[in-house]
Every structure is written in C-alpha cells, then in structure tokens.
Amino acid sequence: MVIYDGQCKLCSRSIQFILRNESDKALVFTTTESSYARQILATHALQPYDDSIFYYSKSKGLLKESAAALAIVEHLKWPLKALLVLKLVPGFIRNTIYKWIARNRYGWFGKTKEKCLVPAPQDLERFID
C-alpha cells in the first residue's frame, strides 16, 4: 500500500507515474487524509504529514522516506527498476535528499485544496478512501 499526500501535486503526479509504469499491479493507494491511512499511521505513532509518502505491507511493515520510495521502485518495470541501485547509497544521505524535496514540495510543485488525482476507471478499485 502506498500512502501519499493527496494535496501535493508532486505526490499525485508520482502516483500517476507509478500507475503507468507498474510491473505487477500489486499496489493499492490511499491518501494521508483518509481515515484508513490515519489509522495505520497512528498505529506507528506518525502524523499524516510527517512525510510525503509511506509504504505499508504486512511483510515489510511501515516504511517512510527513501525506504518507502525504493520499496515502490521494486514494483516498477525495467529499466526503472534499475533505480534500486540507490540502495547502495547510505540511508542517511538518501533520506537527507528525500527530506529536502519533501520539505519543499508545495513551494516547487504546488498544493491543491482538493484531491488532484482522479484515478482512471480501471484503477479505481485500487484506491482506498
């Protein structure tokens, strides 16, 4: 499951990119604004806006920052899957860059008052409100 900021234009565009380039169609999505995501985040003592994206699976638990992004990359087609080479970069470096982008995402890409991602009909069942 991918938990993303539904008001962030960068995050919504990233979800659209994932949908177009996903290899296995195994991911489901929800926004940090949803009650479902709030329950998951509260279980892990996180606030909805602690970060811009989270990855949750029963086997991996709740991942955030660059670990979440790389877990999502595992579901992408080649050659995008080659981005997994970034796992060789120490986590503190990856997370520093990730946090810098996350901190500036609204200023650089914008924020919407409403959800800016409207899933295509064939993807609708993969989104949890």
C-alpha positions in Angstrom: 0.0 0.0 0.0 1.2 3.5 -0.9 0.1 6.3 1.4 0.6 9.7 -0.2 -0.3 13.3 0.4 -3.4 13.9 -1.7 -3.0 17.6 -1.6 0.6 17.5 -3.0 0.8 17.9 -6.8 4.2 16.2 -6.9 2.8 13.2 -4.9 -0.3 12.9 -7.2 1.9 13.0 -10.3 4.1 10.4 -8.8 1.1 8.1 -8.2 0.1 8.6 -11.9 3.7 7.7 -12.9 3.6 4.6 -10.8 0.3 3.5 -12.3 1.7 3.9 -15.8 4.9 2.0 -15.0 4.0 -0.6 -12.5 5.0 -4.1 -13.4 2.7 -6.1 -11.2 -0.4 -4.0 -10.4 0.0 -5.1 -6.8 0.0 -1.7 -5.1 -3.1 -0.1 -3.6 -3.2 3.6 -2.8 -4.7 5.9 -0.2 -4.1 9.5 0.8 -2.8 10.6 4.2 -6.1 12.5 4.5 -8.1 9.2 4.5 -9.3 7.7 7.8 -7.7 4.3 6.7 -4.3 5.9 6.4 -4.7 7.8 9.6 -5.3 4.5 11.5 -2.2 2.9 10.0 0.0 6.0 10.7 -1.4 6.3 14.3 -0.5 2.7 14.9 3.1 3.6 14.1 2.9 6.9 16.1 3.2 9.0 13.0 1.3 12.1 12.0 -0.2 12.3 8.5 2.2 15.0 7.4 5.4 13.6 9.0 6.5 12.8 5.4 5.1 12.9 1.9 4.9 9.2 1.2 4.7 6.0 3.1 4.8 2.3 2.0 3.0 -0.3 4.1 2.9 -4.0 3.7 2.4 -6.8 6.2 5.8 -8.3 5.4 7.8 -5.0 5.5 5.7 -3.0 7.9 5.6 0.8 7.5 8.4 2.3 5.6 8.9 6.1 5.1 11.3 8.4 3.3 13.7 6.9 0.8 13.0 3.4 2.1 9.3 3.8 1.0 10.3 5.2 -2.4 12.7 2.3 -3.0 10.0 -0.2 -1.9 7.8 1.3 -4.6 10.5 1.1 -7.2 10.5 -2.7 -6.7 7.1 -2.7 -8.3 8.1 -0.8 -11.4 9.1 -2.1 -14.9 12.6 -2.2 -16.3 14.6 0.0 -16.8 13.0 2.0 -13.9 13.7 -0.9 -11.6 17.4 -0.1 -12.1 16.9 2.8 -9.6 17.2 0.1 -6.9 21.0 0.7 -7.3 20.3 3.7 -5.0 20.1 1.2 -2.1 23.9 1.3 -2.3 23.8 4.9 -1.1 23.8 5.1 2.7 20.3 5.7 4.1 21.2 9.0 5.9 22.3 10.5 2.5 19.2 9.3 0.7 16.9 10.5 3.5 18.6 13.9 3.7 17.8 14.5 0.0 14.4 13.0 0.3 13.5 15.3 3.3 14.8 18.3 1.4 12.5 17.5 -1.5 9.6 16.7 0.8 10.0 19.9 2.7 9.9 22.0 -0.4 7.4 20.0 -2.5 4.5 22.5 -2.0 6.6 25.5 -3.0 8.1 23.8 -6.0 5.1 21.9 -7.3 2.1 23.3 -5.6 -0.7 22.3 -3.4 -4.3 21.8 -4.1 -7.3 22.2 -1.8 -8.9 19.2 -3.3 -7.6 15.8 -4.3 -5.9 16.5 -7.6 -5.6 12.8 -8.6 -8.7 11.3 -10.1 -8.0 7.6 -10.9 -8.9 6.1 -14.2 -11.9 3.8 -14.0 -9.7 0.7 -14.4 -7.6 1.8 -11.4 -10.5 3.0 -9.2 -10.7 -0.2 -7.1 -7.0 0.2 -6.2 -7.7 3.4 -4.2 -9.0 3.3 -0.7 -10.8 6.3 0.8 
